[in-house]
């Protein structure tokens, strides 16, 4: 079966591109032909969609100022990073022509036997993008499946329930990534959802090893920091671990953003890291400190000690992941409350592997069943 896939495969974000690869590889392993519908709406999609508020405009201005003052020496590496992503994307993905809008898709619908949306935060309400609900398809055209779709919140605006219900009823089968989001969807949708695992857990760790160099990029032990936005408590936490463990800090940012490392006692910034380098750096780290869902997900996949940082205690995405893996003691919102001991022996990765295997079987069964004509 030829399967058209829709997700954020086009952004220069490690988690976005690797979850897309994990799902496409699984679809291929199940005997299908996955092709990404190359939908790239105009505007910048960085680590997440950012609302154009006055506060965010001020933050963007200050970030550019900090970058120009403190990180200008990395400008060449940052400029090279998009090309690294592009080469990786072109090597691992089959894609349609580029579509820039809903209207373009509506006028020239790519032909597939099935259409698969997800994973990642494709159902963000900022506002909802009808493309990720397959609203450009005529009724009855192809199988329509959502796999582990996610959002930034489980809350659904009452004013948008009618619209979202109509969108959800476009699908033949729905699955979401977080249990709380699943519960919210099931309250309004005629098509009931189930909670499935993020696609990066579908292939084996050995599969991901094949997408990186075998030799570690960094000699010796180090703390890897993967940050998406500047956070004072996160910086304080990283500096405390670096001092306590007497380890150098290696940092990578999201889409070339280096401002999160302002005030951090880093030894090295890898500003031109692509997906292969991202995997390598996590795989060989002594400790991973990250506020990223997929930074933590790959730490678990590679059995690397980690500390997850969240701005809010009620972070749906990271808390859901760590509760599933029975590793919720390794998340914090405050530097002073960060886990005291982060040795490898403190982590029950054997139990996490059991959870992953069980959830993986459920997820593959869902894909096998729903991608049938």
N, C-alpha and C positions, 0 to 999 in steps of 0.2 A: 504494500500500500504506500502511495506517495503522501507524505505528511507535511503540510505547511505549518511552520512553527512561528509563534509570535512571542517575543520577550524583549528585554533590553540587551540584546546581543551586541549592539553597535556602540555602546558607551565604553569609554576607557576606564573601566572599573573592574578590578580583579574578580570580585564575587559575581558580578553580572555576567561576565563572559565565561567564567568557569562553570557556573550553574547551567548556563545554556549548553555548554559542551557536555556536561554530565547527562543532561536530559536527551540531547541528540544522540549521544553514544548509546544510551539505553534503548531508545527507539530503534536505532540501527541494529542493535543486538537482538531485538525482538523480531527482526526480519523485515523492517520497513525502510523506506527511503526518506530520511528527514531533510527538508530544505527550509532555510529561514526566509520568511517573508521580510524583505529588507526595508522595514518601515523605520524611517528616521525623520521624525518631525523637526521642524526648524527650531532654532534656539539651542542653548547649551543645556545638556543633561549631564550633570556632574555626578556626585555621589548620590544625590537624590534631587527631586524637584524642590526648588526653593521659591516660596511665595515672594512676590515683589512688594514687600512692605517697606516702609521708611527705615525701620530698624535693620532689616536685611541689607538694604542699600548702603547704610552706614557701615555695617559689618564688612561688606564687600570692599568698600573704599578703604577701610582700615587694614584689611587683609592685604590689599595691593600695596599699601604704604609700607607695611611690615616686610612684605616680600622684597620690595625695591631696596630697602635699607639693609636687611639682614641676609637675604638669600639670593642676591643677584648673581653670585658666582656659580649657581646651579642652573642658570638660565638656559645654557646650551643643552644640558641633560634633560631638562624639563621639556624643551622644544622637540627633542628627539623621541620622547616617550610615545606620542600618538602613532608614529611610524612603526614602533615595536608592536603595539597592539594591532595595527592594521595588518602587518605581516602574519601575526599569529592567527588573526581572524580569517584571513584569506586562505591560510593553510589548513585550518580545521573545519571550516564551515562551507556548505553549499548554500548559495543565496540567490534570491530572485533579483530583478532590477530594483533600484531604489524607489521607494514611495515616500513622498514628503507630507502627505495629508490623507485624511479619511476620504476626501472626494476623489483623489487619485485612485485609491483602492476600489472605491465604488464604481468608477468608470472603467477600470481595467483589472478585474478580479483575477488573481492568480489561480490557476486550476490545480486542485488537489483532491484526493479522495477523503482526506480528513484534515481538520484544522485544530492545532494544539496550542493553547495559550498557557504561558507560564514557564518557569516559576518566577520568583522575585516579586517586587512590589508593583505588579502590573495594574493592580486595582486601587491605586492611590486616588483619593478623593480631592484632587486639587486642580481642576475638577476631574471627574471620571473621563477617561479617553475611550470613546466608543469603539475604536479599533481593537482594543484589547478585550472587548466583549463580542467581537466578530459581527458587529452591527452592519458592516459593509456587505455582508453576504445576503443573497436572496433567500427567502424561506425554503427550507428543504435541501439546500446545497451543502453536501458533504457532511461527514460526522464532525461534531463540534465538542471538543473536550478541553476542560481547564485542569491543568496539573499543578497542584501545590501553589495556587495563586495566593499572593499576600498583599497586605496593605500596611500603612503606617499606624493604623489604629483599628480596634474592633468596633469603635463607635460608628454608627451610621446615622447621618443627619436625617431626622424625620421628614424634612422637606424633599429628600432625594430617594425615599424608599420606593416610590412608584417607578421612578426612572431605573433604579438599580434592579428592581424586580423584573422589569421588562428586559433589561440587558441579560440578567441571569437566565431567563427563560429562553434565550437564544441557544443554550447549550443542551447537548444530549447527556453529558456527564460533567460533574463539577467536583473538584477536590481543592482544598486550601491547605496552607502550611501550618497555621497556628490554630489551636483548639478554640480559643476565644473568638477568633475571626470566623471559624466554622459555625460556632453557635449563633453568631450574629447573622450570618448568611442564611442559615436554616430557619430563622424566624420569619424571613420574608420571601424566600424562594420556593417555587413549586418543585424545582430540581434540587434534591437534597445533596448536600456536600458531605465529604468525609475528609479527615485530616491525614495528610501524607507527608513523607519526609522530603527535605530539600534535595534537589537533584545531585548535589555534590557528594551525597552519601550513596548514590546508586552504583557508581563504579567502585571497584576495589581500590585500596590504597596503592597497590601495584600499578593500576592503570594510571593514576596520577603521577607515580614515579617516572613513568615513561614520557611524561610531558615536562620533564625538567632534566638538567644535567646531573649526572651521578655524583660529580665532585662538588662539595660545598662551596658556595661563593665566598664565604667568610671563613678564614682560618680561626680555630679556637672557639670557645664558648662565647655567647653573646645573648643579650636581651633584644628580641625583635619588637619594634613598636610599629603598629599599623593604625594610623589615626586618620580620621576623616574631617574633623573640625577641631579648632583650638578649644581646650577645656582646662581650666586651671587645676582642678582636682586630679585630672588624668595626668597632667604634667608633674604634679607633686608626687603622685603615686609612682610614676616611672622613675623619677629621680631617687626616691626612697629605696626602691628595689635595686637600682644600680649601685647605690652606696652599700646596701646591706649585703648583696651578693658579690660585690666587687667585680662587676661585669660591665663591659662596654655596651652601649646602646646603639643599635643599628635601626634606622628609621626609614619607612617608606610611606608615602602619602597616597591620597586618592586623586587620580587624574592630574598628577603633578603638583598638587597643593602641598606646600611646605610650611605654611603658617602654623599648623598644629604643633610644630616642633619649636616654636618660639619659647624660650625659657627652659627648654629641655636640655639636659646634659648629655647630648648625643655625641658619639664618636664618629659616626658616618651616616650620611644620608644617601640612599640609592635612589636618585631622582629620576632615573631612566628605566626603572624596573618594569618589565612586562609580566605577563602571566607566568611564564616559565621561571623567572627570577623570584616572583612572589611565592610560588610553591617551594622552590629551593630554600628560600630564606626561612620559611615556616618549618620546613622539614628538618632543618639542622639547628634550630634555635634551642637554647637552654631554657628560655622562658619567652612566651609571647604575651604582650600586653596590647589589648585592642578593644576598641569600641565598635568594631565591625562584626556583624553577624557571621559573615563568611570567613573573617579572620579567625574567629573562635571555632567555626565549623571545621576548618582545615586543621586547626590545632588538635581537635579531637580525632580527626581522621588519621593524623600522623602520630598520635600519642605524644604530643608535646605539652608540657605544663603550660598553663595560661592563667591570666587574670582578665576577666571581661569587665569593662567599665561601661556603665550606663548613666545617662544624665538623670533619668527618673527611675525610681525603684520599681515602678510598674511598667518597665519596658516590655512590650508584648513579645517582640521577636526573639530577643536574646534570652529572656526568662523562659519562654516556651521551649527553646532549644535545650537549655541547661536543665530544666525540670525533666524533660524527656530522657536526657542522658544521665540523670541522677548526679549531676555535678553542679548543682545550684549554689554550693558553698563558695564557688570561685568567681562570683560576680559581686561588684561593689559600686556604689555611687560616690563614696567618700574615700580619700586616700588613707585617712586614719582608721578606716574600717576594712581595709584590704586584707586578704588572707595572710596570716603570719608565715605559714609554711607552704611553699610551692615546689617542693621536690617531686620528682616523677613518681615516687612511691606514695605520694599523697592522693594520686588520681587513680580511680578505679576504671581504667580504660578497657579492661576485660568486660566489665558490665556494660559499658557504653557500646562496645562492639556487639554484644548480644542484642541490645536495643536496636542498633542500626540494622543488624541482620533481619530481625523480625519485621521492622518497619519497611526495610527494603523489599522483602517478599510481598508484603501487602501492596506496596506501591507498584511493583512490577505486575502483580496480578491485576491491579486496576488498569494499567496501561494495556496489558494484553487483552483484557475484556472490552475496554472502551474503544480500542482502535481496530475493531472488527467491523467490516461492512455489513 
